[in-house]
Amino acid sequence: MSRGERSHKPDSCLLSEFPAIARNVMTRSGGLYLRAFVAAGIAIAAFFALSYAATFVDRQGIAAKLKAANARGELTQTWAGWSGRAIPRFHGNDCLMLAALLQDYPGRVAQTSSARIPPADAQPAARPGDPTIPACLQLIAALERPDPADPNAVFYHRYLHGQRIFAALALAVASPEALGWITLLANALVLLSVLIPALIRRNEGWRERGYAAIATTLLLFDGLWLFGIYFSFSLSDLVLAAFLACAYHIRSAGGDERSFVIGAALFGVATAIFEFLTGGIPFGLAALLGVVALDGPADRDALLRRAFHGSLIFALAIALTFAVKLALVGLFVDPNVLGDFRNALSTRVGASFADSLPPQEIAWLAAHGIDAASLDRHWILAALYMVARLAYATFVIGFGSPVLGIIMMGTAVIAGAVLLIRRARTAPDTIMRTRLLILFGSAFVMPLWSLVFVNHTLLHAVWMVRPFAWFIALAGLLLWRPPDHAASHSPKN
C-alpha cells in the first residue's frame, strides 16, 4: 500500500473530513500518472505496429474468402431465430470492417492509420433474399464485381477500428463466418473463468458473490446472446470480460497501487481501440468503479484513491489513444481530420436527431400524430424520446422481448436503489460506507453519459441500452448481502 493510502478511524465522517481526505487522495499521485502514461504509450504503439503488420495480409486472399462466403449465402443468413426476430447473421459494422479490407489505400501508413469504406450514399438496390442492412448490401454488391474495391471509397477516421485489424489477421487462418464464433466463444470462456470459481467459493464472502453477479450479467443480461456473434461488437465485450477476469484472478483492485493504475491505463487503451458505437467507454467506467468498490483495499482513503485515479487514468488513456490516432491521420492522411472529428463530436452531444431517423419510424410517429421534427426543438423532448427508444431497445436485455426487458430493468433499478439505501443505513463502518458510495457513483455513469450524448444514445439505442445492464449487476451485487462486521476489512469478503 502506498504512503498516500493511510488508514483513518473507521467511524469518521466523509464530509467533515473532506479536506484531509482530498489531500490523502491527491498526495504522491504524479508518479501514478507517469507510469500510466508510459504503459498506455507502449500499448498504443503496439496496436499501431500490429495495424502496420496487418497491411501485409494478402488482400486478394481476403477477397477470395469473402467471395466464397457470399457464394455460400453466409452474408444473408439470420441468427437467433428463437427470439422471434429476423436478426441478420452479419451486422452492418461487421460488413463495414470487412469492406474496409477490400479497399485500395494510398500507402501502408495510411492503411495503418485509418480505414476506407464505401460511401454511405452509394446503395445498391436490394434483391429478394438480400439483407436489409445497407453496409451488407454494399459488401455483397462489391463481392460480385471482379474488383471489389470501391473507387469512391472514403476514409472513416472517427474510430480506431481495432476490429479491422482483428479481421485482417484472423482471415489469414479462418473463414469470415468463424470470426463471430471465435469472439463469442472467447467471451463465454473468459466470463465462465470468473463465474464458475466465484460460484464454487460463494460462501467465502461478498467478493466471490459480487464477481459472480457481474459475470452473470455480462454473460446473460447485456445482450451477448445477440451481439456476441458480431465480431465488430464482441471484441469490445471481450475487453470488458478480460478486465473482469484479471481483476478477479489477479486481485488487481486490491493489490499494489502502481500495478492497479497501469491496469486501468491498459483497460482504457483497449476500450478505445475497439470502441465503435458500442457503449464500451461508459460500461467500462462503471465496471471499473464496481470492481474497486467490491475488491479494493480495506482502507477508506485507499478506496477513494483507486476510484478517483483509476477513473481519471482510464479516461485519459482513452483520450490519449484517440489523440494519437488523430495526430497520425492529420500528419499522413487528412490535415482536416481534427475539424471533422470536432463536428462529429458536436453532433453527438447535441439533441438534433430527426433527420437521421429511419423513414419508417418517421412515418410511424406521423401516424400517431407526432411530428418528428418537433422533437428536435426542445432538449427535454429529445431526452424523453431517447428514454422511449431505450425502453423499446431493452428487448436486447429481455432476450427478444421489450416487455421482459423493461420489467427486468425496472426491477433492477428499483431493487438496486432500495438495497443501496438499506445497506448504507446498516453499514457497520466507514470502509463499507465508502464501498457503497463508489457503487452509488457507478450507477450514475450510464445515465449521465446518455444525457450528455443524447443524439448518439437516441439514434443507437439498440446498442447503447447494453451498458444499462450494469443496474442488473449492481442489484445482484447488493442483493448478496455485504459483510456486516469487521470482516468487511478483509479483501476476501
C-alpha positions as CSV (number, residue, x, y, z in Angstrom):
1,M,0.0,0.0,0.0
2,S,1.4,3.4,-0.9
3,R,2.1,6.1,1.7
4,G,-0.8,8.0,0.3
5,E,-3.2,5.2,1.3
6,R,-3.1,5.8,5.1
7,S,-5.8,4.4,7.4
8,H,-8.3,6.6,9.3
9,K,-10.6,6.0,12.2
10,P,-13.4,3.7,10.9
11,D,-16.3,5.9,12.1
12,S,-15.0,9.2,10.8
13,C,-17.4,11.2,8.5
14,L,-16.6,11.6,4.9
15,L,-18.0,15.1,4.7
16,S,-16.5,16.5,7.9
17,E,-13.0,15.2,6.9
18,F,-13.2,16.1,3.2
19,P,-10.2,18.4,3.2
20,A,-8.0,15.8,4.8
21,I,-9.4,13.0,2.6
22,A,-8.8,15.1,-0.5
23,R,-5.2,15.7,0.5
24,N,-4.6,12.0,1.0
25,V,-6.3,11.1,-2.3
26,M,-4.2,13.5,-4.2
27,T,-0.9,13.2,-2.5
28,R,2.0,11.5,-4.3
29,S,-0.1,10.8,-7.4
30,G,2.2,12.2,-10.0
31,G,4.2,9.0,-10.3
32,L,1.0,7.1,-10.8
33,Y,0.1,9.1,-13.9
34,L,3.7,8.9,-15.3
35,R,3.5,5.1,-15.0
36,A,0.1,5.0,-16.6
37,F,1.2,7.3,-19.4
38,V,4.2,5.1,-20.2
39,A,2.1,1.9,-20.1
40,A,-0.6,3.5,-22.4
41,G,2.0,4.7,-24.8
42,I,3.6,1.3,-25.1
43,A,0.1,-0.3,-25.7
44,I,-0.8,2.3,-28.3
45,A,2.5,1.8,-30.1
46,A,1.9,-2.0,-30.1
47,F,-1.5,-1.5,-31.6
48,F,-0.3,0.6,-34.5
49,A,2.6,-1.8,-35.0
50,L,0.1,-4.6,-35.3
51,S,-2.0,-2.5,-37.6
52,Y,1.0,-2.0,-39.8
53,A,1.7,-5.7,-39.8
54,A,-1.9,-6.3,-40.9
55,T,-1.3,-4.3,-44.1
56,F,0.9,-7.2,-45.3
57,V,-2.0,-9.7,-45.3
58,D,-2.9,-10.6,-48.9
59,R,-6.0,-8.5,-49.9
60,Q,-6.7,-10.9,-52.8
61,G,-6.8,-13.8,-50.4
62,I,-9.2,-12.0,-48.1
63,A,-11.4,-11.1,-51.1
64,A,-11.4,-14.8,-52.2
65,K,-12.6,-15.9,-48.8
66,L,-15.3,-13.3,-48.7
67,K,-16.5,-14.1,-52.2
68,A,-16.6,-17.8,-51.2
69,A,-18.6,-17.0,-48.1
70,N,-21.0,-14.8,-50.2
71,A,-21.4,-17.7,-52.7
72,R,-22.4,-20.0,-49.8
73,G,-25.1,-17.4,-48.7
74,E,-23.4,-16.8,-45.4
75,L,-23.9,-13.0,-45.6
76,T,-27.6,-13.4,-46.0
77,Q,-28.2,-15.8,-43.1
78,T,-30.1,-14.9,-39.9
79,W,-29.3,-15.5,-36.3
80,A,-31.2,-16.3,-33.0
81,G,-34.5,-17.2,-34.7
82,W,-35.9,-18.4,-31.4
83,S,-36.2,-14.7,-30.4
84,G,-38.9,-14.2,-33.0
85,R,-36.9,-11.5,-34.7
86,A,-35.3,-11.6,-38.2
87,I,-31.8,-10.9,-36.9
88,P,-29.0,-10.8,-39.6
89,R,-26.1,-13.2,-39.0
90,F,-23.6,-10.4,-40.0
91,H,-24.1,-6.9,-38.6
92,G,-23.6,-3.7,-40.6
93,N,-20.5,-2.9,-38.7
94,D,-19.1,-6.4,-39.5
95,C,-19.7,-5.7,-43.2
96,L,-18.2,-2.3,-42.9
97,M,-15.0,-3.6,-41.4
98,L,-14.8,-6.4,-44.0
99,A,-15.4,-3.9,-46.8
100,A,-12.5,-1.8,-45.4
101,L,-10.2,-4.8,-46.0
102,L,-11.1,-4.8,-49.7
103,Q,-10.3,-1.1,-50.5
104,D,-7.2,0.4,-52.1
105,Y,-5.1,2.6,-49.9
106,P,-2.6,5.3,-50.9
107,G,0.1,3.6,-48.8
108,R,0.8,1.4,-45.9
109,V,1.0,4.3,-43.4
110,A,-2.5,5.5,-44.5
111,Q,-3.8,2.0,-44.2
112,T,-2.2,1.6,-40.8
113,S,-3.7,4.9,-39.6
114,S,-7.3,4.7,-40.8
115,A,-9.9,2.7,-42.6
116,R,-11.5,3.3,-46.0
117,I,-15.2,2.3,-46.6
118,P,-17.7,2.6,-49.4
119,P,-19.6,6.0,-49.4
120,A,-22.9,5.7,-47.4
121,D,-25.0,7.3,-50.2
122,A,-24.0,4.6,-52.8
123,Q,-26.6,2.0,-52.0
124,P,-27.3,-0.8,-54.4
125,A,-30.9,-2.0,-55.0
126,A,-31.9,-4.8,-52.7
127,R,-33.0,-8.1,-54.2
128,P,-35.2,-10.8,-52.7
129,G,-33.2,-12.6,-50.0
130,D,-30.7,-9.8,-49.6
131,P,-30.1,-8.4,-46.1
132,T,-31.7,-5.1,-45.3
133,I,-28.6,-3.6,-43.7
134,P,-27.1,-1.0,-46.1
135,A,-23.4,-1.8,-45.4
136,C,-24.0,-5.5,-46.0
137,L,-25.8,-4.8,-49.3
138,Q,-22.8,-2.8,-50.3
139,L,-20.4,-5.6,-49.4
140,I,-22.4,-8.2,-51.3
141,A,-22.5,-6.0,-54.4
142,A,-18.8,-5.4,-54.1
143,L,-18.0,-9.1,-53.9
144,E,-20.0,-9.7,-57.1
145,R,-17.7,-7.3,-59.0
146,P,-14.3,-8.5,-60.5
147,D,-12.5,-5.9,-58.4
148,P,-14.3,-5.4,-55.0
149,A,-12.5,-2.2,-54.2
150,D,-14.8,0.8,-54.4
151,P,-13.2,3.6,-56.5
152,N,-15.2,6.2,-54.5
153,A,-14.3,4.8,-51.1
154,V,-13.8,7.4,-48.3
155,F,-11.8,7.4,-45.1
156,Y,-13.6,6.8,-41.8
157,H,-11.4,8.5,-39.2
158,R,-13.7,8.6,-36.3
159,Y,-12.6,5.4,-34.5
160,L,-9.5,3.3,-34.3
161,H,-11.3,0.3,-35.7
162,G,-9.3,-2.4,-34.0
163,Q,-12.0,-4.8,-35.4
164,R,-10.4,-4.2,-38.8
165,I,-7.0,-5.4,-37.6
166,F,-8.5,-8.4,-35.9
167,A,-10.4,-9.4,-39.1
168,A,-7.4,-9.0,-41.3
169,L,-5.2,-11.2,-39.2
170,A,-7.9,-13.7,-38.4
171,L,-9.0,-14.1,-42.0
172,A,-5.5,-15.3,-42.8
173,V,-6.3,-18.6,-40.9
174,A,-10.1,-18.6,-40.6
175,S,-13.3,-18.1,-42.6
176,P,-15.5,-15.0,-42.3
177,E,-18.2,-16.9,-40.5
178,A,-15.7,-18.1,-37.9
179,L,-14.8,-14.6,-36.8
180,G,-18.0,-14.1,-34.8
181,W,-17.9,-17.6,-33.3
182,I,-14.3,-17.0,-32.2
183,T,-15.2,-13.8,-30.3
184,L,-18.5,-15.2,-28.9
185,L,-16.8,-18.3,-27.5
186,A,-13.9,-16.3,-26.2
187,N,-16.3,-14.0,-24.3
188,A,-18.2,-17.0,-22.9
189,L,-15.0,-18.8,-21.8
190,V,-13.5,-15.7,-20.1
191,L,-16.7,-14.9,-18.2
192,L,-17.1,-18.6,-17.2
193,S,-13.5,-18.5,-15.9
194,V,-14.8,-15.9,-13.3
195,L,-18.3,-17.2,-12.8
196,I,-17.6,-20.9,-12.1
197,P,-14.9,-20.4,-9.4
198,A,-16.8,-17.5,-7.9
199,L,-19.9,-19.6,-7.5
200,I,-17.9,-22.5,-6.1
201,R,-16.4,-20.2,-3.5
202,R,-19.6,-18.1,-3.0
203,N,-19.7,-18.9,0.8
204,E,-16.3,-17.3,1.3
205,G,-17.6,-13.8,1.2
206,W,-19.1,-10.9,-0.6
207,R,-16.2,-10.6,-3.1
208,E,-16.9,-14.0,-4.6
209,R,-20.7,-13.4,-4.8
210,G,-20.1,-9.9,-6.3
211,Y,-17.9,-11.2,-9.0
212,A,-20.4,-13.9,-9.8
213,A,-23.2,-11.3,-10.1
214,I,-21.1,-9.2,-12.5
215,A,-20.0,-12.1,-14.6
216,T,-23.6,-13.5,-14.8
217,T,-24.8,-10.1,-16.0
218,L,-22.2,-9.8,-18.7
219,L,-22.8,-13.4,-19.8
220,L,-26.6,-13.4,-19.8
221,F,-28.2,-10.0,-19.5
222,D,-26.3,-7.4,-21.5
223,G,-27.2,-8.7,-25.0
224,L,-24.2,-11.1,-25.6
225,W,-26.7,-13.6,-27.0
226,L,-27.5,-11.1,-29.8
227,F,-24.3,-9.1,-30.3
228,G,-21.7,-11.7,-29.3
229,I,-21.8,-13.3,-32.8
230,Y,-20.8,-10.0,-34.3
231,F,-17.1,-9.6,-34.1
232,S,-17.4,-5.8,-34.5
233,F,-19.3,-5.7,-31.2
234,S,-18.0,-8.7,-29.2
235,L,-14.4,-7.6,-29.3
236,S,-15.4,-4.6,-27.1
237,D,-17.3,-7.1,-24.9
238,L,-14.1,-9.2,-24.7
239,V,-12.1,-6.3,-23.4
240,L,-14.7,-5.8,-20.6
241,A,-14.7,-9.6,-19.8
242,A,-10.9,-9.7,-19.8
243,F,-10.8,-6.8,-17.4
244,L,-13.2,-8.6,-15.0
245,A,-11.2,-11.8,-15.2
246,C,-7.9,-10.0,-14.5
247,A,-9.5,-8.2,-11.6
248,Y,-10.8,-11.4,-10.2
249,H,-7.8,-13.7,-10.7
250,I,-5.0,-11.2,-10.1
251,R,-6.8,-9.1,-7.5
252,S,-5.6,-6.0,-9.2
253,A,-8.1,-3.6,-7.5
254,G,-6.8,-4.6,-4.0
255,G,-3.1,-5.1,-4.9
256,D,-0.3,-2.7,-5.4
257,E,-1.5,0.8,-6.4
258,R,1.1,1.2,-9.1
259,S,0.0,-2.0,-10.8
260,F,-3.6,-1.0,-10.5
261,V,-3.2,2.3,-12.4
262,I,-1.2,0.5,-15.1
263,G,-4.1,-1.9,-15.5
264,A,-6.6,1.0,-15.6
265,A,-4.5,2.6,-18.4
266,L,-4.3,-0.6,-20.4
267,F,-8.0,-1.1,-19.9
268,G,-8.6,2.4,-21.3
269,V,-6.4,1.9,-24.3
270,A,-8.1,-1.5,-25.2
271,T,-11.5,0.1,-24.7
272,A,-10.7,2.9,-27.1
273,I,-9.2,0.6,-29.7
274,F,-12.5,-1.4,-30.0
275,E,-15.0,1.4,-29.3
276,F,-17.3,1.5,-32.2
277,L,-20.8,2.8,-31.2
278,T,-20.8,0.0,-28.6
279,G,-21.0,1.8,-25.3
280,G,-17.8,0.3,-24.1
281,I,-16.5,3.5,-22.6
282,P,-19.3,4.1,-20.0
283,F,-19.7,0.4,-19.4
284,G,-16.0,0.1,-18.7
285,L,-16.0,3.0,-16.3
286,A,-19.0,1.7,-14.4
287,A,-17.3,-1.8,-14.2
288,L,-14.0,-0.3,-13.0
289,L,-15.8,1.6,-10.2
290,G,-17.7,-1.6,-9.3
291,V,-14.6,-3.7,-9.1
292,V,-12.9,-1.1,-6.9
293,A,-15.9,-1.0,-4.5
294,L,-16.1,-4.7,-4.4
295,D,-12.4,-5.6,-4.2
296,G,-10.4,-2.5,-3.3
297,P,-8.2,-2.2,-0.2
298,A,-9.8,-2.2,3.3
299,D,-8.9,1.5,3.8
300,R,-11.2,4.5,3.2
301,D,-8.7,6.8,1.5
302,A,-7.1,3.9,-0.5
303,L,-10.6,3.1,-1.9
304,L,-11.2,6.7,-2.8
305,R,-7.7,6.9,-4.4
306,R,-8.4,3.8,-6.5
307,A,-11.8,5.1,-7.6
308,F,-10.6,8.7,-8.4
309,H,-7.3,8.0,-10.1
310,G,-8.4,4.8,-11.7
311,S,-11.4,6.5,-13.4
312,L,-9.3,9.5,-14.4
313,I,-6.5,7.4,-15.8
314,F,-9.0,5.2,-17.7
315,A,-10.5,8.3,-19.3
316,L,-7.1,9.9,-20.0
317,A,-5.9,6.7,-21.6
318,I,-8.9,6.7,-23.9
319,A,-8.3,10.3,-24.8
320,L,-4.6,9.7,-25.5
321,T,-5.4,6.8,-27.8
322,F,-7.8,8.8,-29.9
323,A,-5.3,11.8,-29.9
324,V,-2.6,9.6,-31.3
325,K,-4.9,8.3,-34.0
326,L,-6.0,11.8,-34.9
327,A,-2.4,13.0,-34.9
328,L,-1.3,10.2,-37.3
329,V,-4.2,10.8,-39.6
330,G,-3.6,14.6,-39.6
331,L,0.1,14.1,-40.4
332,F,-0.1,11.4,-43.1
333,V,-3.7,11.2,-44.4
334,D,-6.0,14.2,-43.9
335,P,-4.9,17.5,-42.4
336,N,-8.5,18.5,-41.7
337,V,-9.3,15.5,-39.6
338,L,-9.5,17.4,-36.3
339,G,-12.2,19.7,-37.6
340,D,-14.2,16.8,-38.9
341,F,-13.8,15.0,-35.6
342,R,-14.9,18.1,-33.7
343,N,-18.0,18.5,-35.9
344,A,-18.9,14.8,-35.4
345,L,-18.5,15.1,-31.6
346,S,-20.6,18.3,-31.6
347,T,-23.4,16.4,-33.4
348,R,-23.2,13.5,-30.9
349,V,-23.6,15.7,-27.9
350,G,-26.4,17.7,-29.4
351,A,-30.1,16.9,-29.3
352,S,-30.9,17.1,-33.0
353,F,-31.7,13.8,-34.5
354,A,-35.0,13.8,-36.5
355,D,-33.2,13.9,-39.9
356,S,-31.3,10.7,-39.0
357,L,-34.4,8.6,-38.0
358,P,-35.4,5.8,-40.4
359,P,-38.2,6.7,-42.8
360,Q,-40.5,4.0,-41.4
361,E,-40.1,5.4,-37.8
362,I,-40.9,8.9,-39.0
363,A,-44.0,7.6,-40.7
364,W,-45.0,5.7,-37.6
365,L,-44.7,8.8,-35.5
366,A,-46.7,10.8,-38.0
367,A,-49.4,8.1,-37.9
368,H,-49.7,8.7,-34.2
369,G,-49.9,12.5,-34.6
370,I,-46.3,13.2,-33.7
371,D,-44.1,15.4,-35.9
372,A,-40.6,14.0,-35.6
373,A,-39.1,17.5,-36.3
374,S,-40.8,18.9,-33.3
375,L,-38.8,16.6,-31.0
376,D,-35.7,18.4,-32.1
377,R,-36.9,21.8,-30.8
378,H,-36.5,21.1,-27.1
379,W,-33.8,19.2,-25.3
380,I,-36.3,17.7,-22.9
381,L,-38.4,16.3,-25.7
382,A,-35.3,14.7,-27.3
383,A,-34.3,13.3,-23.9
384,L,-37.8,11.8,-23.4
385,Y,-37.8,10.3,-26.8
386,M,-34.3,8.8,-26.1
387,V,-35.8,7.2,-23.0
388,A,-38.7,5.8,-25.0
389,R,-36.2,4.3,-27.6
390,L,-34.1,2.9,-24.9
391,A,-37.2,1.3,-23.3
392,Y,-38.0,-0.5,-26.6
393,A,-34.4,-1.5,-27.1
394,T,-34.5,-3.4,-23.8
395,F,-35.5,-6.4,-25.9
396,V,-31.7,-6.8,-26.2
397,I,-31.7,-7.4,-22.4
398,G,-35.0,-9.3,-22.4
399,F,-34.0,-12.0,-24.9
400,G,-36.0,-10.5,-27.7
401,S,-38.9,-9.2,-25.6
402,P,-39.1,-5.5,-24.8
403,V,-41.8,-6.2,-22.2
404,L,-39.5,-8.6,-20.4
405,G,-36.6,-6.2,-20.8
406,I,-38.5,-3.3,-19.3
407,I,-39.6,-5.5,-16.4
408,M,-36.0,-6.7,-15.8
409,M,-34.5,-3.2,-16.0
410,G,-37.3,-1.6,-13.9
411,T,-36.9,-4.3,-11.2
412,A,-33.1,-3.9,-11.2
413,V,-33.2,-0.1,-10.9
414,I,-35.8,-0.1,-8.1
415,A,-34.2,-3.1,-6.2
416,G,-30.7,-1.6,-6.6
417,A,-31.9,1.8,-5.2
418,V,-33.7,0.2,-2.3
419,L,-30.8,-2.1,-1.4
420,L,-28.2,0.6,-1.7
421,I,-30.1,2.8,0.8
422,R,-30.7,-0.1,3.1
423,R,-27.1,-1.3,3.0
424,A,-25.9,2.3,3.6
425,R,-28.1,2.6,6.7
426,T,-26.9,-0.6,8.2
427,A,-23.2,-0.3,7.1
428,P,-21.0,-1.1,10.1
429,D,-18.1,1.2,9.4
430,T,-16.7,3.9,7.2
431,I,-15.0,1.4,4.9
432,M,-18.2,-0.3,3.9
433,R,-19.9,3.1,3.5
434,T,-17.1,4.1,1.2
435,R,-17.6,1.0,-0.9
436,L,-21.3,1.7,-1.2
437,L,-20.6,5.3,-2.1
438,I,-18.4,4.2,-5.0
439,L,-21.1,1.7,-6.1
440,F,-23.6,4.6,-5.9
441,G,-21.3,6.6,-8.3
442,S,-21.1,3.7,-10.7
443,A,-24.9,3.8,-11.1
444,F,-24.7,7.3,-12.4
445,V,-22.2,6.7,-15.2
446,M,-24.6,5.5,-17.9
447,P,-27.5,7.9,-17.2
448,L,-25.1,10.9,-17.2
449,W,-23.4,9.6,-20.4
450,S,-26.8,9.3,-22.1
451,L,-27.8,12.9,-21.1
452,V,-24.5,14.3,-22.5
453,F,-24.6,12.2,-25.7
454,V,-28.3,12.5,-26.4
455,N,-28.0,12.2,-30.2
456,H,-25.7,9.3,-30.0
457,T,-27.7,7.3,-27.4
458,L,-31.0,8.0,-29.1
459,L,-30.0,7.0,-32.6
460,H,-28.1,3.9,-31.4
461,A,-30.4,3.0,-28.5
462,V,-30.3,-0.7,-29.5
463,W,-26.6,-0.7,-28.8
464,M,-26.4,1.8,-26.0
465,V,-29.0,0.1,-23.9
466,R,-26.5,-2.6,-23.2
467,P,-24.4,-0.7,-20.6
468,F,-27.6,-0.1,-18.6
469,A,-27.3,-3.8,-17.7
470,W,-24.9,-2.6,-15.1
471,F,-28.0,-1.9,-13.0
472,I,-28.7,-5.7,-13.0
473,A,-25.2,-6.4,-11.9
474,L,-25.5,-3.7,-9.2
475,A,-28.7,-5.2,-7.9
476,G,-27.2,-8.7,-7.8
477,L,-24.1,-7.4,-6.1
478,L,-26.2,-5.7,-3.4
479,L,-28.7,-8.5,-3.0
480,W,-26.0,-10.8,-1.8
481,R,-25.5,-9.0,1.4
482,P,-22.2,-7.3,2.1
483,P,-20.4,-8.3,5.3
484,D,-22.0,-6.7,8.5
485,H,-19.0,-6.6,10.8
486,A,-15.2,-6.4,10.9
487,A,-15.0,-8.9,8.2
488,S,-15.5,-6.0,5.8
489,H,-11.9,-5.1,6.5
490,S,-10.7,-8.2,4.7
491,P,-10.3,-8.2,0.9
492,K,-11.6,-11.8,1.0
493,N,-15.1,-10.5,1.9
